[in-house]
Amino acid sequence: MADHRQHVYYLANTLTMDSVWIHFSPDHQDCQRLQLQKEKSTESVCPVQSGDVSRYLTLCENPF
């Protein structure tokens, strides 16, 4: 779910069944990603299980 006016994107954390969210800046030009868990793993790799995870975004190459 997204709130375009507030520039927030909400995700469901399937490990904890909680919500996490990311704040976006419309002026931001760098591609970033967030990893919540590794493939085929039941352990979280993100230190925050619910709430704002914006500070855990990492730079990555543009997939497009």
C-alpha positions in Angstrom: 0.0 0.0 0.0 1.3 3.5 -0.7 0.4 7.0 0.5 1.5 9.2 -2.4 0.8 12.5 -0.6 3.0 11.6 2.3 5.6 9.6 0.1 5.3 6.5 2.3 5.2 2.9 1.0 3.9 0.2 3.4 4.9 -3.5 3.2 3.8 -6.6 5.1 6.6 -8.4 7.0 5.6 -12.0 6.5 7.9 -13.3 9.2 6.3 -11.2 11.9 2.9 -10.3 10.3 3.7 -6.7 11.2 3.8 -3.6 8.9 7.0 -1.9 7.9 7.2 1.3 5.9 9.6 3.4 3.9 9.6 7.1 3.4 10.5 8.3 -0.2 11.7 11.6 -1.4 10.4 12.7 -4.8 13.8 14.3 -5.5 15.8 11.2 -4.7 17.6 9.9 -7.8 19.6 6.9 -6.4 18.2 3.4 -6.6 17.9 1.7 -3.1 16.7 -1.6 -1.8 15.6 -3.2 1.5 16.2 -6.9 2.3 13.8 -8.3 4.9 14.8 -11.9 4.7 17.0 -14.2 2.6 15.5 -16.6 0.1 14.3 -19.9 1.6 15.1 -18.7 5.1 12.8 -18.1 8.1 15.2 -15.7 9.7 15.0 -11.9 9.3 18.1 -10.0 8.1 16.5 -6.6 8.9 17.1 -5.4 12.5 13.6 -3.8 12.6 10.6 -6.2 12.6 8.0 -3.4 12.4 7.9 0.3 11.9 10.0 2.7 9.8 12.8 0.9 8.0 13.9 3.8 5.7 17.4 4.0 7.4 18.1 0.4 6.3 17.8 1.0 2.6 21.1 0.3 0.7 22.2 1.6 -2.6 21.9 -0.7 -5.6 22.0 -0.7 -9.3 18.9 0.3 -11.2 17.1 -2.9 -12.2 15.5 -1.2 -15.2 
